[in-house]
Amino acid sequence: MTDTGTIEIKWNSQSWRDAKDKIVMVMGYLVLGTMFLVLGLILEYVTSGALSHISWQVLTTSDTFYQGGGIYQAIVGTWMLVGVGLLLSVPPGIIGSLYIVGIAPSTRLTSVLRVFTDVLTSVPSIVIGLFGYFALVTYLGWNFSLMAGGFALSVMMLPYILRVSELSMKSIPREQVQSAYALGADDIQVAGRIYIPQALAGIMSGILLAISIAAGETAQLLYTAEWSTGLPTGLFNSPVGYLSYVVYQGENYGTYAARNLAMVAAFILIVMVLVLVFLSKIMDRLIPAISRFLNEPEKEKVAKK
Amino acid sequence: MALTPVLIIIGIVSFLFFYSYPSIFYNGSNFLTSITWYTGLQGNVVQSHGFSVQSGASFGILVFLVGTLLTSGLALLIALPASFFISISVEFYLPSRIKSILISFIELFAGIPSVVYGFWGVLFLEPILYNYIEPWMSASLGSIPVLGLVFGGQVTSGYGIIISAIILSIMIIPIITSVMTNSLDKAPKEVRESIYSMGATKWEVGRYLLSSFHKSSTWGGAMLGLGRALGETMAVWMVAGGLQGALPSSLYGTINTMAAWIASQLDSAYMDSSGMTISALAELSLILMGVSLIASVIGRRIAGRGALRGYQND
């Protein structure tokens, strides 16, 4: 710690200092209250708009260019894109964090990897989208497709999963890892029996949060998945519809039908995010208990070897 | 496979650089100083400096650069004191039982998709700003001599600088607040208690911790928030009003940002058969990436790597 500054208290003005303390308290409550008001207004606006237009038909029919119809293909498309994104980002995320924590905690390569992970977190999403358009859509010739959109999402999810699983792997006691190695376990055994089971809670809650963020992304998908009024026919060459685009078009397209669909889409997105965040909080508590239970026999097996 | 992040970054930079190469040579320094973005006459491809380009084309991003810095700066100006007050009241004034609930509520803001913020901004916030708040600001604050230079001007719509800054600040308050409450939690108990024992009020303790003792996390958090605001695309695109070819004339004017411009122009860039418009967009996105990376990387450096458990750019 370098310069920590000084604190000056003028003793002669006690009443003014107390008044200032009260003023700050009121200011703090006001700002906090405003934030809650804003959150409440957004939720109220979207919910009341959505509840008067949501129906079984809206959820189960596909879009007909805003002349009515529904958002079935967008709901399914969002999950398809997120699914492809997960398939592409979870394996490198977990292997990367295993490498950083387990194999090479303090080499130069690891610090380079850390810096690049941080850099990747801060690349603006539209830049990822443009890169996806150049590299995947045109250069690799995937066209607007599930694969291109999912890849663009995975670029955003990867550093997130990497960092969250790195954090939870770091909290595993070193003695446990070292004794496993001392008993002759190899890297893969240590990864599969110690790192991954013990860090599972963190990894799972990280994945859930990554899904919640990816589901609401738009800018990466505009020029990689584009938009479609039907379900994609394959991984490549077939554009995909997704919920956040419906929300965007609700403002852009300007018809009441579009706006009503957008309300429903925004409502579904917000509910999805809330559920995922809630699940990830539960996961943080629940999985450690389960994995502790499951890990007992595992440890014995390692010990018997 | 552990090297994936490195490969992706190298891929992004090299693809963008490869595509922006013609634009860098064709536009030169004009790119940063000109306010004109004209893709040229359609279908009239000529050769210039060895690159094919539509005749009359000229690409300058000054408007978007100014717009990005202005909206993000204003957003930070709103968000920094707001987060300061929020974290101090959560940490010192409110009962500690509800602290974690409050913090998770504030983190919910980070979970709301940016396109929903934009949608809400257009349909709910814009009419209120246009009909009530901005005319009042212009009439009352605008007539005060010195403040009038900033707040004076004609209100023509609710879109533009003010609404963008408000929406951006709502989006970055959770980030800055999270860094600040983290740093308040990390402060050694001894420090806190010794200041109290000298008779300091809660506000004095909080101010000392955030502005002196943990100065670095406070500024780091602010830089991280700024980095998020600079790269924000959808919400700003929807509420900015799409200014082009001129600098904003007053606080109530419309505006445009680099991210919003990239998002809105790729469709029309396909029409340019010479490819120069696409190239200019690639150069613009290189600059945008540079600006927002600098802010975020500096922020992370100052605040320390563990300051934030992962918020994403949009």
Interface residues (C-beta under 8 A of the other chain):
Chain A: T4 G5 T6 I7 I9 W11 R17 D18 K20 D21 V24 M25 M27 G28 Y29 L30 V31 L32 M35 F36 V38 L39 L41 I42 Y45 V46 P91 P92 I95 G96 L98 Y99 I100 V112 L113 R114 F116 T117 D118 V119 L120 T121 S122 V123 P124 S125 I126 V127 I128 G129 L130 F131 Y133 F134 A135 Y139 V155 M156 L158 P159 Y160 L162 R163 V164 L167 G206 L209 S212 I213 A215 G216 E217 T218 A219 L222 Y223 S244 V247 Y248 G250 E251 N252 R259 A262 A266 L269 I270 V273 L274 V277 K281
Chain B: M1 A2 L3 T4 P5 V6 I8 I9 G11 I12 F15 L16 Y19 A82 F85 I86 I88 S89 V90 Y93 L102 S104 F105 I106 E107 L108 F109 G111 I112 P113 S114 V115 V116 Y117 G118 F119 W120 V122 L123 F124 I170 I173 I195 M198 G199 A200 T201 K202 W203 E204 G206 Y208 S211 S212 F213 K215 G227 L230 G231 E232 T233 M234 M238 A259 I262 A263 L266 L281 A282 S285 L288 M289 S292 L293 A295 S296 V297 R300 R305 G306 R309 G310 Q312 N313 D314
